[in-house]
């Protein structure tokens, strides 16, 4: 089969089937991928470093198939790795001038697993400095633009991965999520992802081995593809002290089974209590209502998690000081977002950290009681549509001023504090034609349910694809 651009816009599951069947080789697929990157990336700026060994990796997949070996779960699929996740032999800058020439000698645990599943590592995707921020820009590579409207933000901090997915430059994206870094760019760019339960996917190497706030996870164009990638990434690792068993869990099968009839779904329009853009809320409410077509019972719930906001800010400061402890001597060289977090963390008292942990315990009690009455929660990912890419963060949300660049992402970070699985799925387009994202919060260890509900929404609210020809200035048959 000839590698054409249309192949790149299919789901990863479909692309894998083409490679396994021999209708397209892994090398042909990679060649088409690199052509798409050459055509689109100069406009979007999502892929920042290419893997020079990608062709050899694709050839190894083709050779294995020719020998009759069983295909891996991600057989030949082009994957982008966030530029904070080490890939051996590939420059990994963390979006920081301090690491502009840094080349790791060892793969991160998740990269090792993706390779073992047959994925082809295309390269690194853009992110803010040290993943600090929900608008993807840094001094090393500049800004990543939203492919739906290049004057708008792609979100962050896995903004490069989301924009590359939306434009077919990769089939799958690896990322991290502290306060929403998988879900925010998913919402802005119209793709899917999941913040897994703490410990389900190993985060190693890391400067904070016992970190319970940031997780690693997958992004893709469909919930089924997210499930496929999660299956390859998940499970305990000897490199990470936090882990969950994987035995008996099948995420793709759960998506295929669909939503059980009678599922109790709570729709919460503004659990963070910061307000929400009326059009964004409308799209999310309509998307939640479609779950009744799948046999679910959807009811609005007034969930109030505003008390979590100051707790997250305190723990976020601790997170940055711990993760960057070895770089504190260079703190004057950090950008404004990282510098603000470092200063806040150094000024936080032990009593404030204790108060934050007490609030986190209260949050867990609230969620335990909530999930005794409902099976999952659906809620807007973001309170605003994609804002101008030249702004660090939106100044206001629903008319309310935001005090810092973190306040506006409260709709995602309040759920980060729970440790629960949270999927993100497109809910539709707003009146301006920009994507809107919906979060699906699952019960403890409930990735299967969260992804199945996300898939039900995606089936009923198809978003369509980014018009690639509009980005390249060429016709539909362009690279």
Secondary structure, 3 states (H helix, E strand, C coil): CCCCHHHHCCCHHHHHHHHHHCCCCHHHHHHHHHHHHHHHHHHHCCEEEECCCHHHHHHHHHHHHHCCCCCCCCCCCEEEEECCCCECCEECCCCCHHHCCCECCCCCHHHHHHHHCCCEEEEEECCCHHHCCCCCEECCCEECEECCEEEEECCCCCHHHHHHHHCCCCCEEEEEECCCCCHHHHHHHCCEEEECCCCCECCCCCCCCCCCCCEEEEEECCHHHHHHHHHHHEECCCCCCCCCCCCCCCHHHHHHHCCCCCCEEEEECCCCCCCCCHHHHHHHHHHHHHHHHHCCEEEECCCCCCCHHHHHHHHHHHHHHHHCHHHHHHHHHCCHHHHHHHHHHHHCCHHHHHHHHHHHHHHHHHHHHHCCCCCEEEEECCCCCCCECCCCCCCEECCEECCCCCHHHHHHHHHHCCCCCEEEEEEEECCCCCEEEEEEECCCCCHHHHHHHHHHHHHHCCCCCCCHHHHHCCCCCCC
